[in-house]
Amino acid sequence: MRRLLLGLLPLLLGALPARYLVQDASSRAFGHPLPGLSPEALEAFRLGDQAFNRVFVREDGLGPRFVHQSCAGCHVGDGRGRPLFAQRSEALVRTRAQDGKTPHPLFGLQLQDHALPGYAPEGRVELRWEAVEGRYPDGTPYRLRRPRLRVLDPEGRPVPGAYSLRIAPPVFGTGLLEKVLEAAILALEDPQDQDGDGISGRAARLEGGLGRFGWKASVESLLVQTALAYREDMGLSTPLFPEGGAEVGEEELKRVVFYLENLAVPAFRHLPEDLRGKRLFREVGCASCHVERLAGLPAYTDLLLHDLGEGLADGVAEGAASPSEWRTPPLWGIGLTRKVLGEEVYLHDGRARSLEEAILWHGGEAEEAKRRFMALPKEDREALLRFLQGL
């Protein structure tokens, strides 16, 4: 399988830009255009950035029920959001009936927890955190947190259903991932674990192609992803989902997509001594899913779905993914999360407050890699985490 990928590499690299890394480790690290864009393309990027940050109001067609008023409101600094439900939520809740598959009878596929004056939100979110404590084999204690979520109706009564807390994922580098040919992703599949390594990733096969965006790879393109965000997060119609009109026109929709397609990736910031951490990353098995180079891109993902066990299962089926399956998230830029966001939150629901916590939540196909990580001496665990912080 990997021989096939190597044979395809010249073809797979053809559509990718030669330069896509930028040297910036500041709070603006995720918002740069690809190097080498023409003046015309830079102007289009600027207009797309403007559209991405546009705050919609009632007169623009917002709502009447929604999650946020802008794209940038959830994707903070073009990065991830936080599990916050305040004046404007940076997170959202996917909703299903109690079977976890069919749309919720009251909320559909997603809760709209804000509303324009004169309207009531569909409901509100009550979120608390439950402590989960444990110890490494060497006796070092750790403390994790697990979200406990309730959805209440406008009168404050709990509403039965299957609910999944989600934070917004980063958007930088998504245009590069969209250009990866399907053959490169399919070459990494091993759904029956024929090589016996315990990893059985599979591609998310959707009607429109392979899913590669969203926490469960439920969307196949940035165009569809953007139009869905307008509809589900802001209650705005587009030419893709007109619903009797198009409150966001084709030109604005294309501007945002162009912006996403041309966001660069921050360059890695490793010191020579971090190579030890990279070696450990490979040895414990992290690179089995977080593939170091996908079609030549150092994104640390295979864009496949993997079963991560009951600890991360959310009870919600989405796209081609079961409740316990998640797309391997890219790791490039992950070490700049605190710099951009002001804090660290990882995994689909933001439960992990550090990269260490994120690793400790892995189960299912990643259980053995987690076990190997936990068995490392403390200084080796720290070396691996320093390597991740340099991505």
N, C-alpha and C positions, 0 to 999 in steps of 0.2 A: 504493500500500500504506500509506504513512504518512498519506495523507488519510483512508483508512478508519479508521486508529487514532484520528486526531483526532476523527472523527465519533462514534466509540464512547466517547470519553473520559468524558462525563457518566455513562454507564451503568457503565463500568469502575471509576469512583471510588466508586460507591455503597456497596459492601460494606466499604470500608476505614475504619478508625478515623480520626477527625479529628486526633488527637494520638498520635504514636508516637516522638518524639525526646526524649531526656533529656540534660540538661547535666551530664555527668560524664566527665572524662578520666582518672580514676584506674584502679587495677588492678581495680576492681569495675565498670567501665564497661559491661560486656556483660550484667550480671545483674539489671537493673531491670525492674519491671513496666511495662506501658503506662500512661502518665499517665491519670488519670481513672477508674480502675477503682473499682467499688463496694466497700464493706467486705467484702461476701460474696465478691466476686471476688478481692480481695486475700488473703483467708484461703485460698481455693482455690489461688491462686498460691503462697502460702507452703507449703502441703501438697505441691504439685507440685515445688517446689524441694527440699523434704525428700526426696521420692521420687527425684528426679533424682540426689541425692547419696548415696542409700542404698548402703551397702557390703554386698553379698551374701556369704554364707558357705555352707558345706556344708548346714547345717540349713535354709537358705532354698531349697535346690534348685540352688545354683550348680554349674555344670559337668556332668559331672566334668572336662571340658576347656573352656577358655575363653581369652579375650584379656585381659579386665579384670573387676573386681568391681563396678564402678559406672559409670553414664553419665558422671558428672562426672570420672571418672578419665582419660578420653580427651579430653573437651571441657573443657580447662582454663579455668576462669573463664568458662564458656559460650562460649569461643572455640575455637581450633584446638588440636590435639595436636602432638607433636613426633615425629620419626622415631627413637623410642627403643624398644628391646626389652630390658627389664630385669626387675626383680621383677614388675612389671605393665606391659605394653606400652601406650604411648600411640598406637602405630601398629598397623596390621594388614597382612596380605598376602592379596589376592585370588588364588585359585588356579584354574587350568584345566589340562586335559590339554595336550599339546604342540601341539594344533591351535589353542589359544587360545580355543576356544568351548565345548567340552563340559566338565562338571565333572571335576576331577582325580580319578583312580581311587582315591587314598588320602585326599585332604583335602577332596574336594567343592569347594565354592565359596570357602572361606575357611580359612586355617590357624588351628588352635587351638594356640597355642604355650605355654600354661600348663595345669596340671592340679592337681587336688586330691591330697593325700597318698595314696599307694597306687595312683595312676594315672600313666601316662606321657603327656606332651604328644604331640600328633601329630608334632611336629617342632620344630626351632628355626631361627631366622633368623640368617644370617651376612651382615652389611651392611658394605660398605666404600665409600669415596667416591673417585672418579676425577677428577682435575683436568682442566678444559677451559679453555684459555687463548686469548685473542684480543685484538684491538685495534679501537678505534673508527677511523673514517676520519681523525680528527685526530691519531691516534697514541696516544691514551690507552689503556693496557692494562687488561684486565679478566681476572678469574679466576673461573670457574664450577666447579660440582661436579656429577657425575653419579653416581647410586647404582648400585652393582653388588651384586646380591642373589643369595644362594644359600639354598636351603631344604634342611636336613639332616634325616635321620630321627633317632630317639632314639639310635641308635648312632653318629651323626656322619657318615653317608654321604650324599653329595649325591643328591637325588631329582629326576629330570627332570620338567619341566613348564613351563607359562607362569605367571609370577608378577608381580603388580603391587603395589608398595609404596604404601600409602595412609596419610595422617594424617587425623585427624578434622577435618571442617570446622566452622566456627563455627555455633552454633545460634540466636543472637539474630537477630531479624527474620524468622525462618522462617515464623512465623504470618502475617505480612503478605504474604509471597510466596505462601503457600498460598491467600490470598483473591483473588489476581489471577485474573481470569477467563481461561479458555483463549483466548477471542477476542483478548485483548490480546497473548498470546504468538504466536498463529498469524498475527496481522497483521504481525509482524516477520520471518516466515519468508521466505527467498528461496533455496530449495534448488538451483535451477538458475542462480543468479546472473543473473537477468534484467536487473538494473540495471547489470551489468557492473563493479561496484566490487570484485570479487575476494572478496567475503564471501558465503558460501552457507549460512548457518545454517539448521538445520531443527529442528523440535520433536521431542522424544522421545516417540513414540506407543507407549503401553503398553496392556495389556488393561484396566487400571483407569482410564485417562485419560492426560493428558500428564505425563510425568516432569518433575519440577522439583527433586528433592532428590538428594543424593549427587553425587560428582564427575562422574559420567556421566549424571546425570538419570535414574537407573534406578528411582526410587521416586516414586509419584504423590501420596502424602499423608503427613502427619506421623504418623498412626496406624499406617500400614504401616511407615514408617521406624522408629518406636519399637519396634514388635513385632519387627521383623527384628533390631534391635540387641540386644534381650534374647536372642533365639534364637542369633544368630551370634556375638555378642561375649561373652555370659555363659552360654550354654547353658541359658537359662531359657525355659520354655513360657509362653504367654499364650493368652487366648481366641481370638486370631487364628490362632495356630499352636499348638494344644493338645498335640499329640503325646502323647495319653493323659492329659493333666491340664492344669492351669494354675497354675504356680508363682507367676506374677505375675497377680493377679486383675484383673478388669475395672476395679474402682475405682482401683487403683494405676496401671494403664495409662492410664486417662483423666486421672488427676492429672498425669502426666508430659506428656501431650499438651496439656493445658490450660496448663501451665507454658510449654511451647514456643510455643504459640499467642499467648501474651501477654507475651513478652520484647520489651522496647523496643529502640530503636536509639540509639546515642550520636550527639549532634548534631555536625555538622561544625564545624571549628575554624579556618576560613580567615581570614587577614588580607587586607586590600584588595590587597596586592601579589601574592597568590596567584592572582588572576584571570588573570594572564599565563600561569601554569602550566595553568589550565583551558583557556585558548584553545589552547595548544600540544597539550594532550591531545586536543582535537577535531581540530586541523589534521593531526596525524600519523596519525589514523585509529583511535585507541583507542576512541572513542565509537561506532564502527560495531558493535562487539559489546557493549562495556560501555555500554549505552544509559543515558543520564543519568537518565531518568525512565521507569519501566515502570508504566503505569496510574497515573501520578501519584507513584509511590514513587521517591525518589532513591537507588535501590539500585545503579545502575551495572551492570546485567545485562539480558540479553534472555531468560535462561533457556533459550536454544537450544543445540544441539550444534554445535560448530565443529571442523573438522579443523585441528589445530595442528601437523601435520607429524611427520616421523619422529623428531625430537629428543625429543618428549614421548610418542611412542607407547609403550604398555606391553605390547603383545602379547596383551592380554586384551579380548575382546568382552564387553560387559555391558549388559543391557537392550536398548535400541535403538541403542546406540553401538558403533562400531567401535573397534579399538585406538588409533587416532590421534584420535578425537573426544572432546571434553570439553565439559561444560556451562560456559557463561560464569559464573564465580563472582561474586557480588555484591562490590562494593568498599566499601560503607559500613562504617565502623568499622575499615578495614584499617590506618589509621595508628596505631591504639592497640594493635596486636599486641604490640609489645615491652613496653608498659606492663602488659598483662594476663598475657602468657606469660613475660616475662623475657628473651625473645630473639625474633628474627624468623625464621620459616620459612614459605615460601609454595609454591604449586603443590601438586598432589595428593600428592606424595611428600616434600614438605618440602625439596627440593634447593636451593631459592633462599633465601639468607640475607639478602636485601634485596629491596626492590621493583625496584631496578635489575636485579638478577640475574633476577628473575621475567620482566621484559620481554625480556631478552636470550635467554631460552629459547623465546620465542614463534616459531613457524614456520607453515608451511602457509598458511591464510587470513590469518594475522596477520604473515606475513613482510614484506609491504610496509610495514605500520605500524612494525614493528621497524626496518626499514631507515631509515625517515624519522626515527625517534627517534635512531638511531645517527648520522645525518648532522647532527643539530642541534649548534650550538656547545655547549661544555660548560656554560656558564651557563644555556642554555635547557633542557638535560637536567636540570640541578639544579632549575630552576623547576618543571618538570613533576613531578618527584619530590616537591618540597615540597607541591605541590597534592595529590598522593596521600596524603601524610602527614597532611594536614588533613581527610581524609575520615573 
